[in-house]
Amino acid sequence: MKTICLYFEIHQIIHLKRYRFFDIGTDHYYYDDYENERNISDIAERSYMPALTALEDMIKANGQYFKVAFSISGVGMEQLELHAPQVLEKLQDLNKTGCVEFLAEPYSHGLASLVNEESFKAEVQRQAAKMEEYFGKKPQVLRNSSLIYSDDIGLQASQMGFAGMLTEGAKHVLGWKSPHYVYNCALAPKLKLLLRDVRLSDDVSLINIFMELSALGIAQPLSSNILEFLKALPACAKEKGITFSTPIEICKKMKSVGELNVPDTLSWVDEERDVSTWLGNSMQREAFNKLYSVADRVRIANDPRINQDWDYLQASNNFRFMTTKPSNVGLDRGIYSDPFDAFTNYMNILGDFLNRVNDLYPSDVDNDQLEGLLTTIKNQDEEIEVKDKEIVRLQAKLEKIEKEAEKLRAEKKPAAKKTATAAKAPAKKTATKAPAAAKKAPAKKAATKEETTEKK
């Protein structure tokens, strides 16, 4: 039976502010708060809320027949929490229907998978934990930033325990093969691969429709009746005997038709479907290498403020603003006039950030030494925490013993009173009988006198 896998991405760009060379060392806040709030509020009003409401109506109208999947970056979640909490509430309402799946992806929507396995793993785990916190389920399918994928990334996804992964059905990878079947990772056969294809064929068994949620309302304005088109999709599919499935359902139900070899990294961006939109020129590569030169140090130090800036500076759009590639897709560079302006501003911010990272601990301490030092500190903190818990436990035990002792003392007091009362009662009787004995005594004495007289 043919089935449709409908998936939407939600990510929010963090806009950097204009940052001059002379700001380095004096200003450690890098973001344009006004633009961030304005941008996400606008998208929430024009796209997210109308689109999610339409999807909720489709689920209610079609019961368990219609299903949909979402992935939300951790950075996007933070922005929604701050500026558009109604979007998260609507997503939670959708989750309650049981017809929605939430996928894992890197927290920052960054490019860590291309350069640092530990950072990539940590980011995915953080985002997955946030999904579980909000929606009550741990994601089982991974979607990398911009569907970036290679055999090595697939192997790592499998080692992290994911059942499947979404990626691009690029021509140079597929060759004669169709994207409308389930494949598996060449290095990890258990990892199922679902491939995106923008052009749909009539003779398919699986239709993967993957897009940004903002396409509904922003790329395609609501005036184009895009939501009406979307709402008609379930009825049309049902007429043709086509079902809807979430990614995990497909991974569990459908068998792989074969492995997919992807030795070089691919993505869903630009005609080339590779990573050149982020790393295609020397400026991008210099910024990228400078940023990730401190990846291990940031991860080891685990400073909250540094971690937040690290997430925001990793976002892939920061590197895309520097691209010099011609593209069929319009690119809004925001405050930047050109790629060189974007590079200069980013490198000024990055210079300040690197100084702050290196100031956390002496720069002559290498990463191995730093990790050993922080591990020791962490172990000591854990020992202190264990001892604190033991102290609390013993205090609670002592309080319990004292309460029991006080209870026993309270029970003994009435018993002691009864004993004292019982002891006093015989004493009174004895005291009462004593005068009687005394009275009898003179009679006895008198009798003795009479006997003496008689004898005389």
Secondary structure, DSSP 8 states (H G I E B T S, - for coil): --EEEEEEEE-----B----GGGTTT----B-HHHHHHHHHHHIIIIIHHHHHHHHHHHHHHGGG--EEEEE-HHHHHHHHHH-HHHHHHHHHHHHTT-EEEEB--TT---GGGT-HHHHHHHHHHHHHHHHHHHSS---EEE-GGG-B-HHHHHHHHHTT-SEEEEE--HHHHTTS-SSS-EEESS-TTSEEEEE-SS--SS-SEEEEEEEGGGEETTEEGGGTHHHHHHHHHHHHHHTT-EE--HHHHHHHS---SEE---S-B-SSTTTTSSHHHHSSHHHHHHHHHHHTTHHHHHHH--HHHHHHHHHHH-THHHHTT-----SS----TT-SSHHHHHHHHHHHHHHHHHHHHHHS-TTS-HHHHHHHHHHHHHHHHHHHHHHHHHHHHHHHHHHHHHHHHHHHHHHHHHHHHHHHHHHHHHHHHHHHHHHHHHHHHHHHHHHHHHHHHH-
